[in-house]
Each structure stands twice: as C-alpha cells, then as structure tokens.
Amino acid sequence: MASSLGAILILGACSNAVKPSPVVPPASIAISGITVFSVIGQTSQLTAMATASNGTSANVTNQASWLSSNTIVATVSPTGLVTADGFGQAEINVAYQGMTSHVTVFVSPPPPQR
C-alpha cells in the first residue's frame, strides 16, 4: 500500500510542476538591425521582437515571415538576413501572429574619395 501512495504523491507533485504558462498573443512587433548599406553584397541580420500586452517580449526572428518590397535593392531571407543587391531603398516587412512592422533599407554608393 505504501508504494502505491508514494507513486500517487510523485505524480501529484509532477502535475503541479508541469503546468504550462498561458500564451499571451503579441501586441506589437519591432525590428532592429543595420538598415544602411554602402556596398553591394553587404548583409545585416535583422531581429524581430514581439511584445505582449503584459509587457513580456520574445525574439521571434526565426518564427516570423519576412518580405522585401524591392528585391532589386535588397532581399531578405526567411530568418531576417538582409542582403544589399542594388542601390536604392526597399521596405523590409515582418509579420508574426497577425502583427506587422517594417523598416526601410537604404543602399547607396560610398562617397567619392578625394
């Protein structure tokens, strides 16, 4: 009898310790990283941070969807890596669980050397 009771107590202790935390949907998403390029082929890793209404935040860079508005100027990988492909500007958009944000990427030639 004692061994059966011990098993019940252990299971009871485990079930209390394994309660999942409630999932709070994001209230906003923000992008950070370098967005000004001076060399074709230059890259920058952008980061997407989702913030919930309760103030908690999480890096969702690899779970978010990324899109460039002008792939002639800049492309973006599924993990937020931006590559300068031509001179001009492009909007990099990110989406995660219904929230969206964007940054403008500028690619311009370096100033002439004197």
N, CA, C and O atoms as a GROMACS GRO file, in nm:
protein
  456
    1MET      N    1   0.081  -0.119   0.000
    1MET     CA    2   0.000   0.000   0.000
    1MET      C    3   0.086   0.126   0.000
    1MET      O    4   0.054   0.223  -0.068
    2ALA      N    5   0.194   0.124   0.075
    2ALA     CA    6   0.280   0.242   0.086
    2ALA      C    7   0.341   0.278  -0.049
    2ALA      O    8   0.354   0.396  -0.081
    3SER      N    9   0.379   0.176  -0.130
    3SER     CA   10   0.438   0.206  -0.261
    3SER      C   11   0.336   0.268  -0.355
    3SER      O   12   0.373   0.354  -0.436
    4SER      N   13   0.210   0.229  -0.350
    4SER     CA   14   0.107   0.290  -0.433
    4SER      C   15   0.085   0.436  -0.394
    4SER      O   16   0.068   0.521  -0.482
    5LEU      N   17   0.085   0.464  -0.265
    5LEU     CA   18   0.068   0.601  -0.218
    5LEU      C   19   0.185   0.688  -0.261
    5LEU      O   20   0.167   0.804  -0.299
    6GLY      N   21   0.306   0.631  -0.254
    6GLY     CA   22   0.425   0.705  -0.298
    6GLY      C   23   0.416   0.742  -0.444
    6GLY      O   24   0.455   0.852  -0.482
    7ALA      N   25   0.366   0.653  -0.527
    7ALA     CA   26   0.351   0.681  -0.670
    7ALA      C   27   0.249   0.792  -0.694
    7ALA      O   28   0.268   0.876  -0.782
    8ILE      N   29   0.144   0.792  -0.617
    8ILE     CA   30   0.042   0.895  -0.632
    8ILE      C   31   0.098   1.031  -0.591
    8ILE      O   32   0.072   1.131  -0.658
    9LEU      N   33   0.174   1.036  -0.485
    9LEU     CA   34   0.233   1.161  -0.440
    9LEU      C   35   0.331   1.214  -0.542
    9LEU      O   36   0.335   1.335  -0.567
   10ILE      N   37   0.411   1.128  -0.602
   10ILE     CA   38   0.507   1.172  -0.703
   10ILE      C   39   0.434   1.227  -0.825
   10ILE      O   40   0.471   1.332  -0.876
   11LEU      N   41   0.332   1.159  -0.870
   11LEU     CA   42   0.256   1.207  -0.984
   11LEU      C   43   0.189   1.341  -0.953
   11LEU      O   44   0.186   1.430  -1.038
   12GLY      N   45   0.137   1.354  -0.834
   12GLY     CA   46   0.075   1.480  -0.794
   12GLY      C   47   0.176   1.593  -0.796
   12GLY      O   48   0.144   1.704  -0.840
   13ALA      N   49   0.296   1.568  -0.748
   13ALA     CA   50   0.400   1.671  -0.747
   13ALA      C   51   0.441   1.706  -0.889
   13ALA      O   52   0.464   1.823  -0.919
   14CYS      N   53   0.449   1.608  -0.976
   14CYS     CA   54   0.487   1.634  -1.114
   14CYS      C   55   0.381   1.715  -1.187
   14CYS      O   56   0.414   1.806  -1.263
   15SER      N   57   0.254   1.684  -1.164
   15SER     CA   58   0.149   1.757  -1.238
   15SER      C   59   0.147   1.904  -1.199
   15SER      O   60   0.112   1.987  -1.282
   16ASN      N   61   0.182   1.938  -1.078
   16ASN     CA   62   0.188   2.078  -1.037
   16ASN      C   63   0.307   2.149  -1.102
   16ASN      O   64   0.298   2.268  -1.134
   17ALA      N   65   0.416   2.079  -1.122
   17ALA     CA   66   0.538   2.140  -1.175
   17ALA      C   67   0.532   2.157  -1.326
   17ALA      O   68   0.613   2.233  -1.381
   18VAL      N   69   0.442   2.090  -1.395
   18VAL     CA   70   0.442   2.090  -1.540
   18VAL      C   71   0.334   2.180  -1.599
   18VAL      O   72   0.308   2.173  -1.719
   19LYS      N   73   0.272   2.263  -1.520
   19LYS     CA   74   0.167   2.349  -1.573
   19LYS      C   75   0.226   2.443  -1.678
   19LYS      O   76   0.321   2.516  -1.648
   20PRO      N   77   0.172   2.443  -1.798
   20PRO     CA   78   0.224   2.534  -1.899
   20PRO      C   79   0.185   2.678  -1.867
   20PRO      O   80   0.077   2.705  -1.813
   21SER      N   81   0.273   2.770  -1.901
   21SER     CA   82   0.240   2.910  -1.881
   21SER      C   83   0.140   2.953  -1.988
   21SER      O   84   0.146   2.904  -2.101
   22PRO      N   85   0.049   3.042  -1.955
   22PRO     CA   86  -0.050   3.084  -2.054
   22PRO      C   87   0.017   3.159  -2.169
   22PRO      O   88   0.111   3.236  -2.148
   23VAL      N   89  -0.031   3.136  -2.290
   23VAL     CA   90   0.023   3.202  -2.407
   23VAL      C   91  -0.048   3.335  -2.424
   23VAL      O   92  -0.171   3.342  -2.431
   24VAL      N   93   0.031   3.442  -2.429
   24VAL     CA   94  -0.023   3.576  -2.446
   24VAL      C   95   0.008   3.621  -2.588
   24VAL      O   96   0.125   3.624  -2.625
   25PRO      N   97  -0.092   3.656  -2.668
   25PRO     CA   98  -0.065   3.697  -2.806
   25PRO      C   99   0.013   3.828  -2.809
   25PRO      O  100   0.001   3.910  -2.718
   26PRO      N  101   0.092   3.848  -2.914
   26PRO     CA  102   0.170   3.972  -2.921
   26PRO      C  103   0.080   4.094  -2.943
   26PRO      O  104  -0.021   4.087  -3.012
   27ALA      N  105   0.122   4.206  -2.883
   27ALA     CA  106   0.052   4.332  -2.902
   27ALA      C  107   0.126   4.419  -3.003
   27ALA      O  108   0.068   4.508  -3.064
   28SER      N  109   0.256   4.390  -3.019
   28SER     CA  110   0.336   4.466  -3.116
   28SER      C  111   0.458   4.384  -3.156
   28SER      O  112   0.494   4.286  -3.090
   29ILE      N  113   0.520   4.426  -3.266
   29ILE     CA  114   0.642   4.363  -3.312
   29ILE      C  115   0.735   4.474  -3.360
   29ILE      O  116   0.692   4.568  -3.427
   30ALA      N  117   0.862   4.462  -3.326
   30ALA     CA  118   0.961   4.565  -3.364
   30ALA      C  119   1.082   4.499  -3.429
   30ALA      O  120   1.120   4.387  -3.395
   31ILE      N  121   1.140   4.570  -3.524
   31ILE     CA  122   1.258   4.522  -3.597
   31ILE      C  123   1.379   4.604  -3.556
   31ILE      O  124   1.371   4.726  -3.543
   32SER      N  125   1.491   4.537  -3.534
   32SER     CA  126   1.617   4.608  -3.508
   32SER      C  127   1.726   4.550  -3.595
   32SER      O  128   1.718   4.435  -3.638
   33GLY      N  129   1.829   4.631  -3.620
   33GLY     CA  130   1.942   4.588  -3.702
   33GLY      C  131   1.989   4.700  -3.792
   33GLY      O  132   1.924   4.805  -3.800
   34ILE      N  133   2.098   4.679  -3.859
   34ILE     CA  134   2.156   4.779  -3.950
   34ILE      C  135   2.071   4.785  -4.077
   34ILE      O  136   2.039   4.682  -4.136
   35THR      N  137   2.035   4.908  -4.118
   35THR     CA  138   1.948   4.925  -4.235
   35THR      C  139   2.009   5.019  -4.339
   35THR      O  140   1.942   5.054  -4.436
   36VAL      N  141   2.134   5.061  -4.320
   36VAL     CA  142   2.202   5.148  -4.416
   36VAL      C  143   2.324   5.073  -4.469
   36VAL      O  144   2.410   5.032  -4.392
   37PHE      N  145   2.329   5.057  -4.601
   37PHE     CA  146   2.435   4.982  -4.666
   37PHE      C  147   2.510   5.070  -4.764
   37PHE      O  148   2.452   5.160  -4.824
   38SER      N  149   2.639   5.046  -4.780
   38SER     CA  150   2.719   5.123  -4.876
   38SER      C  151   2.791   5.035  -4.977
   38SER      O  152   2.864   5.084  -5.063
   39VAL      N  153   2.772   4.904  -4.966
   39VAL     CA  154   2.840   4.810  -5.055
   39VAL      C  155   2.740   4.704  -5.101
   39VAL      O  156   2.668   4.646  -5.020
   40ILE      N  157   2.736   4.679  -5.231
   40ILE     CA  158   2.652   4.571  -5.283
   40ILE      C  159   2.707   4.440  -5.227
   40ILE      O  160   2.828   4.417  -5.227
   41GLY      N  161   2.618   4.356  -5.180
   41GLY     CA  162   2.659   4.228  -5.121
   41GLY      C  163   2.670   4.233  -4.969
   41GLY      O  164   2.680   4.129  -4.904
   42GLN      N  165   2.667   4.353  -4.912
   42GLN     CA  166   2.672   4.367  -4.766
   42GLN      C  167   2.547   4.305  -4.705
   42GLN      O  168   2.439   4.311  -4.765
   43THR      N  169   2.560   4.246  -4.587
   43THR     CA  170   2.446   4.182  -4.521
   43THR      C  171   2.427   4.239  -4.380
   43THR      O  172   2.518   4.296  -4.321
   44SER      N  173   2.307   4.221  -4.330
   44SER     CA  174   2.273   4.260  -4.193
   44SER      C  175   2.166   4.166  -4.140
   44SER      O  176   2.067   4.139  -4.208
   45GLN      N  177   2.188   4.115  -4.020
   45GLN     CA  178   2.088   4.029  -3.957
   45GLN      C  179   1.989   4.116  -3.881
   45GLN      O  180   2.025   4.182  -3.784
   46LEU      N  181   1.863   4.116  -3.926
   46LEU     CA  182   1.758   4.187  -3.856
   46LEU      C  183   1.700   4.096  -3.748
   46LEU      O  184   1.702   3.973  -3.760
   47THR      N  185   1.646   4.157  -3.644
   47THR     CA  186   1.585   4.084  -3.533
   47THR      C  187   1.442   4.134  -3.516
   47THR      O  188   1.416   4.254  -3.519
   48ALA      N  189   1.350   4.041  -3.498
   48ALA     CA  190   1.210   4.075  -3.471
   48ALA      C  191   1.178   4.038  -3.327
   48ALA      O  192   1.192   3.923  -3.285
   49MET      N  193   1.135   4.139  -3.251
   49MET     CA  194   1.097   4.118  -3.110
   49MET      C  195   0.947   4.143  -3.097
   49MET      O  196   0.897   4.251  -3.130
   50ALA      N  197   0.875   4.043  -3.048
   50ALA     CA  198   0.730   4.055  -3.024
   50ALA      C  199   0.711   4.089  -2.877
   50ALA      O  200   0.773   4.028  -2.789
   51THR      N  201   0.624   4.185  -2.851
   51THR     CA  202   0.593   4.224  -2.713
   51THR      C  203   0.444   4.202  -2.689
   51THR      O  204   0.360   4.245  -2.767
   52ALA      N  205   0.413   4.133  -2.580
   52ALA     CA  206   0.274   4.103  -2.544
   52ALA      C  207   0.217   4.218  -2.462
   52ALA      O  208   0.290   4.304  -2.412
   53SER      N  209   0.086   4.218  -2.448
   53SER     CA  210   0.019   4.324  -2.372
   53SER      C  211   0.058   4.323  -2.224
   53SER      O  212   0.043   4.424  -2.156
   54ASN      N  213   0.108   4.210  -2.175
   54ASN     CA  214   0.150   4.205  -2.035
   54ASN      C  215   0.295   4.251  -2.017
   54ASN      O  216   0.349   4.244  -1.906
   55GLY      N  217   0.359   4.298  -2.125
   55GLY     CA  218   0.494   4.351  -2.117
   55GLY      C  219   0.605   4.252  -2.145
   55GLY      O  220   0.721   4.292  -2.157
   56THR      N  221   0.574   4.124  -2.155
   56THR     CA  222   0.678   4.026  -2.185
   56THR      C  223   0.714   4.035  -2.333
   56THR      O  224   0.629   4.067  -2.417
   57SER      N  225   0.839   4.006  -2.364
   57SER     CA  226   0.881   4.010  -2.504
   57SER      C  227   0.961   3.885  -2.537
   57SER      O  228   1.017   3.820  -2.449
   58ALA      N  229   0.964   3.854  -2.666
   58ALA     CA  230   1.035   3.735  -2.712
   58ALA      C  231   1.092   3.761  -2.850
   58ALA      O  232   1.033   3.831  -2.931
   59ASN      N  233   1.208   3.704  -2.874
   59ASN     CA  234   1.271   3.710  -3.006
   59ASN      C  235   1.198   3.610  -3.096
   59ASN      O  236   1.201   3.490  -3.070
   60VAL      N  237   1.133   3.660  -3.202
   60VAL     CA  238   1.055   3.574  -3.292
   60VAL      C  239   1.114   3.578  -3.434
   60VAL      O  240   1.045   3.548  -3.531
   61THR      N  241   1.240   3.617  -3.443
   61THR     CA  242   1.305   3.633  -3.573
   61THR      C  243   1.287   3.511  -3.662
   61THR      O  244   1.253   3.525  -3.780
   62ASN      N  245   1.309   3.392  -3.608
   62ASN     CA  246   1.303   3.271  -3.690
   62ASN      C  247   1.161   3.218  -3.710
   62ASN      O  248   1.140   3.132  -3.796
   63GLN      N  249   1.066   3.266  -3.633
   63GLN     CA  250   0.927   3.222  -3.649
   63GLN      C  251   0.846   3.319  -3.736
   63GLN      O  252   0.738   3.283  -3.783
   64ALA      N  253   0.896   3.438  -3.757
   64ALA     CA  254   0.824   3.541  -3.833
   64ALA      C  255   0.838   3.520  -3.983
   64ALA      O  256   0.923   3.443  -4.028
   65SER      N  257   0.754   3.589  -4.059
   65SER     CA  258   0.762   3.590  -4.206
   65SER      C  259   0.823   3.722  -4.249
   65SER      O  260   0.782   3.829  -4.202
   66TRP      N  261   0.920   3.715  -4.338
   66TRP     CA  262   0.994   3.834  -4.385
   66TRP      C  263   0.968   3.854  -4.533
   66TRP      O  264   0.952   3.758  -4.608
   67LEU      N  265   0.964   3.983  -4.577
   67LEU     CA  266   0.938   4.015  -4.717
   67LEU      C  267   1.005   4.148  -4.752
   67LEU      O  268   1.002   4.242  -4.673
   68SER      N  269   1.064   4.155  -4.871
   68SER     CA  270   1.122   4.280  -4.922
   68SER      C  271   1.028   4.339  -5.026
   68SER      O  272   0.972   4.267  -5.108
   69SER      N  273   1.012   4.471  -5.021
   69SER     CA  274   0.926   4.538  -5.119
   69SER      C  275   0.997   4.562  -5.252
   69SER      O  276   0.932   4.590  -5.352
   70ASN      N  277   1.130   4.550  -5.253
   70ASN     CA  278   1.207   4.578  -5.374
   70ASN      C  279   1.330   4.488  -5.376
   70ASN      O  280   1.436   4.525  -5.326
   71THR      N  281   1.315   4.369  -5.434
   71THR     CA  282   1.424   4.272  -5.433
   71THR      C  283   1.540   4.309  -5.524
   71THR      O  284   1.645   4.246  -5.519
   72ILE      N  285   1.522   4.412  -5.608
   72ILE     CA  286   1.635   4.462  -5.688
   72ILE      C  287   1.734   4.534  -5.597
   72ILE      O  288   1.854   4.536  -5.623
   73VAL      N  289   1.683   4.594  -5.490
   73VAL     CA  290   1.768   4.669  -5.396
   73VAL      C  291   1.813   4.581  -5.280
   73VAL      O  292   1.931   4.580  -5.245
   74ALA      N  293   1.720   4.507  -5.219
   74ALA     CA  294   1.753   4.425  -5.102
   74ALA      C  295   1.664   4.303  -5.095
   74ALA      O  296   1.544   4.310  -5.121
   75THR      N  297   1.724   4.192  -5.061
   75THR     CA  298   1.648   4.069  -5.038
   75THR      C  299   1.658   4.036  -4.889
   75THR      O  300   1.750   4.080  -4.820
   76VAL      N  301   1.562   3.957  -4.842
   76VAL     CA  302   1.563   3.916  -4.702
   76VAL      C  303   1.533   3.767  -4.696
   76VAL      O  304   1.442   3.718  -4.764
   77SER      N  305   1.610   3.696  -4.616
   77SER     CA  306   1.592   3.552  -4.603
   77SER      C  307   1.478   3.520  -4.506
   77SER      O  308   1.429   3.610  -4.437
   78PRO      N  309   1.436   3.395  -4.499
   78PRO     CA  310   1.330   3.357  -4.404
   78PRO      C  311   1.370   3.378  -4.258
   78PRO      O  312   1.284   3.374  -4.169
   79THR      N  313   1.499   3.400  -4.232
   79THR     CA  314   1.545   3.422  -4.094
   79THR      C  315   1.585   3.567  -4.069
   79THR      O  316   1.647   3.597  -3.967
   80GLY      N  317   1.550   3.660  -4.162
   80GLY     CA  318   1.575   3.802  -4.140
   80GLY      C  319   1.710   3.854  -4.183
   80GLY      O  320   1.746   3.967  -4.148
   81LEU      N  321   1.786   3.777  -4.259
   81LEU     CA  322   1.916   3.824  -4.308
   81LEU      C  323   1.894   3.905  -4.435
   81LEU      O  324   1.846   3.853  -4.536
   82VAL      N  325   1.930   4.034  -4.429
   82VAL     CA  326   1.911   4.125  -4.543
   82VAL      C  327   2.041   4.133  -4.621
   82VAL      O  328   2.149   4.143  -4.564
   83THR      N  329   2.029   4.129  -4.754
   83THR     CA  330   2.144   4.143  -4.844
   83THR      C  331   2.119   4.259  -4.937
   83THR      O  332   2.013   4.268  -5.000
   84ALA      N  333   2.217   4.350  -4.946
   84ALA     CA  334   2.209   4.464  -5.040
   84ALA      C  335   2.240   4.412  -5.179
   84ALA      O  336   2.348   4.358  -5.204
   85ASP      N  337   2.144   4.428  -5.271
   85ASP     CA  338   2.158   4.376  -5.407
   85ASP      C  339   2.173   4.485  -5.512
   85ASP      O  340   2.217   4.457  -5.624
   86GLY      N  341   2.139   4.608  -5.480
   86GLY     CA  342   2.148   4.719  -5.574
   86GLY      C  343   2.126   4.850  -5.500
   86GLY      O  344   2.084   4.849  -5.384
   87PHE      N  345   2.154   4.962  -5.565
   87PHE     CA  346   2.138   5.091  -5.499
   87PHE      C  347   1.992   5.136  -5.503
   87PHE      O  348   1.922   5.114  -5.602
   88GLY      N  349   1.949   5.198  -5.395
   88GLY     CA  350   1.811   5.245  -5.382
   88GLY      C  351   1.760   5.220  -5.242
   88GLY      O  352   1.838   5.214  -5.147
   89GLN      N  353   1.630   5.203  -5.229
   89GLN     CA  354   1.572   5.173  -5.099
   89GLN      C  355   1.464   5.067  -5.112
   89GLN      O  356   1.402   5.052  -5.217
   90ALA      N  357   1.444   4.994  -5.005
   90ALA     CA  358   1.343   4.887  -5.001
   90ALA      C  359   1.286   4.881  -4.861
   90ALA      O  360   1.354   4.909  -4.762
   91GLU      N  361   1.160   4.844  -4.854
   91GLU     CA  362   1.096   4.823  -4.725
   91GLU      C  363   1.108   4.675  -4.691
   91GLU      O  364   1.075   4.589  -4.772
   92ILE      N  365   1.155   4.646  -4.570
   92ILE     CA  366   1.159   4.508  -4.522
   92ILE      C  367   1.044   4.494  -4.423
   92ILE      O  368   1.037   4.565  -4.323
   93ASN      N  369   0.954   4.402  -4.454
   93ASN     CA  370   0.834   4.380  -4.373
   93ASN      C  371   0.847   4.250  -4.295
   93ASN      O  372   0.904   4.152  -4.344
   94VAL      N  373   0.794   4.250  -4.172
   94VAL     CA  374   0.791   4.129  -4.092
   94VAL      C  375   0.648   4.110  -4.040
   94VAL      O  376   0.579   4.207  -4.009
   95ALA      N  377   0.606   3.985  -4.033
   95ALA     CA  378   0.472   3.952  -3.982
   95ALA      C  379   0.485   3.835  -3.885
   95ALA      O  380   0.559   3.739  -3.909
   96TYR      N  381   0.411   3.846  -3.775
   96TYR     CA  382   0.410   3.738  -3.677
   96TYR      C  383   0.276   3.740  -3.603
   96TYR      O  384   0.242   3.840  -3.540
   97GLN      N  385   0.202   3.632  -3.610
   97GLN     CA  386   0.074   3.615  -3.542
   97GLN      C  387  -0.017   3.737  -3.558
   97GLN      O  388  -0.074   3.786  -3.460
   98GLY      N  389  -0.031   3.785  -3.681
   98GLY     CA  390  -0.122   3.895  -3.710
   98GLY      C  391  -0.064   4.034  -3.690
   98GLY      O  392  -0.128   4.132  -3.727
   99MET      N  393   0.054   4.044  -3.632
   99MET     CA  394   0.119   4.174  -3.612
   99MET      C  395   0.221   4.196  -3.724
   99MET      O  396   0.286   4.102  -3.768
  100THR      N  397   0.235   4.321  -3.769
  100THR     CA  398   0.332   4.353  -3.874
  100THR      C  399   0.413   4.476  -3.836
  100THR      O  400   0.371   4.558  -3.755
  101SER      N  401   0.529   4.486  -3.897
  101SER     CA  402   0.615   4.602  -3.880
  101SER      C  403   0.704   4.611  -4.003
  101SER      O  404   0.712   4.515  -4.081
  102HIS      N  405   0.770   4.724  -4.021
  102HIS     CA  406   0.861   4.737  -4.134
  102HIS      C  407   0.972   4.837  -4.102
  102HIS      O  408   0.958   4.923  -4.016
  103VAL      N  409   1.082   4.823  -4.174
  103VAL     CA  410   1.192   4.919  -4.171
  103VAL      C  411   1.229   4.948  -4.315
  103VAL      O  412   1.206   4.867  -4.404
  104THR      N  413   1.287   5.065  -4.337
  104THR     CA  414   1.336   5.099  -4.470
  104THR      C  415   1.485   5.076  -4.475
  104THR      O  416   1.560   5.122  -4.388
  105VAL      N  417   1.528   5.004  -4.578
  105VAL     CA  418   1.670   4.976  -4.600
  105VAL      C  419   1.718   5.070  -4.710
  105VAL      O  420   1.654   5.084  -4.814
  106PHE      N  421   1.831   5.135  -4.686
  106PHE     CA  422   1.892   5.225  -4.784
  106PHE      C  423   2.024   5.166  -4.830
  106PHE      O  424   2.108   5.129  -4.748
  107VAL      N  425   2.042   5.158  -4.962
  107VAL     CA  426   2.168   5.112  -5.020
  107VAL      C  427   2.216   5.223  -5.111
  107VAL      O  428   2.155   5.250  -5.214
  108SER      N  429   2.327   5.286  -5.074
  108SER     CA  430   2.380   5.396  -5.155
  108SER      C  431   2.530   5.377  -5.168
  108SER      O  432   2.595   5.324  -5.078
  109PRO      N  433   2.585   5.421  -5.282
  109PRO     CA  434   2.729   5.405  -5.302
  109PRO      C  435   2.806   5.490  -5.201
  109PRO      O  436   2.756   5.593  -5.155
  110PRO      N  437   2.926   5.447  -5.167
  110PRO     CA  438   3.007   5.528  -5.074
  110PRO      C  439   3.041   5.660  -5.140
  110PRO      O  440   3.046   5.668  -5.262
  111PRO      N  441   3.066   5.765  -5.061
  111PRO     CA  442   3.102   5.894  -5.119
  111PRO      C  443   3.235   5.882  -5.194
  111PRO      O  444   3.320   5.802  -5.156
  112PRO      N  445   3.253   5.963  -5.300
  112PRO     CA  446   3.379   5.956  -5.375
  112PRO      C  447   3.496   5.995  -5.285
  112PRO      O  448   3.485   6.082  -5.199
  113GLN      N  449   3.608   5.930  -5.308
  113GLN     CA  450   3.728   5.962  -5.233
  113GLN      C  451   3.803   6.076  -5.300
  113GLN      O  452   3.808   6.082  -5.423
  114ARG      N  453   3.860   6.164  -5.223
  114ARG     CA  454   3.932   6.279  -5.280
  114ARG      C  455   4.078   6.254  -5.283
  114ARG      O  456   4.154   6.340  -5.328
   0.00000   0.00000   0.00000
